[in-house]
């Protein structure tokens, strides 16, 4: 798997911006950060690991799946959406769409659906990896693992929304049963991560 210079730069910038956005959001937004800047300083390293890893593996899952189907695939950051993510987090809401893996080549509707589905499922899997760590670890590491659970479940649910360029729309166009079967658990996990509902 190869990476171009621009692709690596886009990945690095998207990683940093998305990590800042999640740190701001979970830190309480701009008002909290204004009066308690230490909150952002404390959350940013954890966000770089959890949101950064979630973003990277999500996009790499798209890329790897597309390449396996014979596609040429590269990640491109959307700088307008990255700005919106940070600005929104300052205002207390989060809209995380840092960019996308664009792929070219002959593909079927099913292959496009599977390429799209690979990203959210990777976030679910990563959240499941962080979950037992949250239960087993205490202190700072346990808090980082808890953040990893919430961020990855949120990323999975958000990306499965059947709207515009989001993964859920592509999955729904391919197969409504697949969208329902995979989308509903992703939405439930995202709701649990965001509101603390008990599904377990």
N, C-alpha and C positions, 0 to 999 in steps of 0.2 A: 504494500500500500504506500503510495507516494503522496507527498505534500508539497505544494508550491509555496514560494516565498510569501506571496500575498495571502494565501490560505492560512499559513502559520501566523501571520500578523493579525488577520481577522479573528482567528481563534483566541489569540492572546488578549486582544482588546475586548472581545465579547466576554471572555472569562472574567476579566477585571471588572468591567462595567456591571455584569450580572451579579457578581459577588458583592459589589458595593450596594446595588439595589436591594438584594436580599437582606444585607446587614442593616440597611436603613429601615426596611419594612419591619423586620423582626425586632428592631430597636425602638420602634414606636413612631417612626416618621421624623420629619424635620423638626417639629417642636421639641421632642424628646432629645434629639441629637444636639439642638441648639443649647439647651440648658444642661445636658449631661453628655458631653462629647466623648467621655470615657466609655460609654455604651457602644459607640461605633468602633472605637479602637479595640474593644474587647471582642466584638462580634465579627469583625472583618477577617481575622485569620481563620476562624471556624467557617465562615461563609466561603472563603476562597477554597477550602478543602471540600466542603459539602456541596455548595451550589456549583463550584467550579468543576468538581468531579462529575456531578450529575449532568451538567451541561455538556461536558466533553464526551462522556460515554454515550449520552443520548445522540449527539451528532455523529459520533463514530459508528454507532449502531446503524444509523441511516446509511452512512458511507460504505461500511463493510457489506451490508445487505445489497446495496445497489451494485457494488463491484461484483458480488457473487452472481448477480443476474446479468453480468456483462456490460454494465453501465460505466461511463466515465463520470466520476462524482467528486465535487469539491464544495467545501463550506465557504459561504460568503456572509459576512456580518451585515446587518441592517443598522446603520449608524443612527438613523432617525428613531428606530424602535428602541435602540439602546439608550438614547437620550430620554425617550418617553418612560422607559423602565426606571431610570434613576429619578427623574422628575416626579413620576407617579409615587414612587416609594417615599420621597420626601413629603408628599401630600397624604400619605397613609394608605395608598392602595398599590397593588403590584400588577403590572402587565408585562410578562416576560416573554418576549419574542425576539431574541438576539440576532436572528438570522436563520439561514437554512442551508442544508446540503442540496445543491443543485446537481441533477444527474441527467445525462444525455445518452441516448441509445434506444434501440427498439425494445419496448417492454409492453407487457400485457397489463390489464386493469388489476389482475390479481397480484402481479409482481409489484406494481406501484402501491397497492394496499399493504403488502407485506413490508415493503421498504418503510412506509409511513408508520406502521405498527411497531416496528423494531425499536423506535426511540422511546415511546411511553413505556413499553414493557421493560426496557432496560432500566428506566427510572424506578419502576415497581420493584424489580429485582434488587436494585441498589438500596432502596428503602428497606427491603426485607433483610439485607445484610446489616444495615445500621441498627435495625430494631433490637436484635438480641444483644448487641453491644450496648445500647442504651440501658437495657435491663440489667446487664452484668456489670457495667462499669459505673463508677461514681465520680463525683467531682467534675473537673473540667472535661475529661474525656467522655464522660457520660452525657454532659451537656452538648458536646460537639456531635456525638452520635444521635442525640435527640433532634438536633437541628438537621442532621442528614436525613433522618426519617421524614420530617415535615417537608423539607424542601423537595425531596425526590417524589413524594406522594403528590405534592402540589404540582410539580412539573408534569407528572403523568396525567393528572386530571385535566390540567389546563390544556395540554397538547391534544387531548382527546375530544375537545369541544369541536362539534361539526360545523365549523365556520371558516370561511375564507381559506387561507393557505395552511391552516392548522392540520395536524396529522389526522385528527378525527374526521375531518371532511373527506380526506382521501380514502380512509378506511370505509366510511359510510358509502361512498360512491362505488367501492369495490363490492362490499357485502354488508347488508344491513344486519344479518345475524352476527357477523364478526364484530361489527361496531357495538351492538348491544351487549354481546358476550364479554368483550374486553373493556368497553367503555364504562359500563355501569360499575364494575369493581374499581376502576380508576377514579371515577367521580366520588364513590363512597370513601375511598382512601384519602382523597384530597379533602373532602368535607371533614373527615375525622382529624386530619392533620391541621386543618384551619380552625375548626370550632371545638374540637375535643369530644365529638360525639363518640359514644361507645358502640362499636360494631363487633367487638370481640368478647 
